[in-house]
Amino acid sequence: STHSFARKIRSRQKTLSDLAENIGLEFIEPDGAMYLFARTKHKNFDATKFSEKLLDHGVAIAPGEGFGDYKEFFRITAIDETKLKEGMTILDSVLKEL
């Protein structure tokens, strides 16, 4: 039903926002979207290079450059919660290596 689908999306958004906050990402709370547009606190961060590095670990994010002049930003999509948690754990460990 539509209600359970909407509830599932809200749950994923909350999980994604909570995980992103725990990692220390900066982002604007998504308004009904299935994704989070975020950036790190690293100086001169290149999200395109970061997304390539994450791909090597089996995690796909979209670099912000594809959405305009957002070189420091990247987009994380709220997929099913188990994969989301695994992906954010990997994202966090790759960030810590920078």
N, C-alpha and C positions, 0 to 999 in steps of 0.2 A: 504494500500500500504506500501511498504518497507520504503519509505521516511517518512510517518506519524508515523510509528512505531519507526524509529530512532529518530525523533524529540521528540516523547513522552518520550523515554528513556533519551535523553539529558536533557529534562525539569525536569524529576524526579531526575536525578543526580544533577542538579543544585540546586533544592529544598533541597535535602538531604545534599549537601555540605554546603549550606547557613545555614540551621537549625543547623547542627553540629558545624559550626563556631560560631554561636550565643550562643550556649550552652557552648562553650569553649573546645570542644573536639580537640584532636590532631589527624591528619590523613593525608594521602597522597592522593592527588586528584585522583579519580579513572579514569583509562584510558579505557573508553568504557565499564566498568563493571556496573552491576545493583546493586552494593553494595558498602559500605564504610567500610574499616577496620580502626577502631578508638580506641583511649584510652583516659582516663581522666587524669587530672593533679594530682589526688589523689595518695598519697604514699601508697605502699603495696596494691594496688587495686586488688581485686579478681573478675575477670570478670565472672567466673562461678557462684559465689554466687550472683553477681549482676544480672545475667541473670535469675537466679531462682527467685529473688525478683521481677524482671520485669514481669515474667510469672504470678505471683500473681495479677498483675495489668492488665493482658490481653495483654501484649506486649512480643513478642518473638524476641530475638536476638540470635546470635550464639557466644558462648564464643570462644576466640582465641585459647584455648588449643587444640581444634579440628583440628587446622591447623598447629600445631607444638608448639614450645616453646614460646607461646605468651600469657602468663597468664594474663597480664594486658590489652590485647586487646579484642575487640569484633567486630562482623560483623553485620552491619545493612543493610538490603535489601531494595532497593527503590521500594516499592509497590505503589499502587495508591496514589496520592498526599494528599487526605483527610485523609486517614488512616495514612500516613506517618507523617503528621503534628500532628495528635492526639498522635501517638506513641512517637514522639520526645518530645512533651509537657510532657507526662508521664515520659519518660526517664529522662528529665531534673528535674522534681520534685522529683523523686526517688533519683537521684544523690545528690540533695540538702539536702536530709535527711541523707546522709552518714556522 
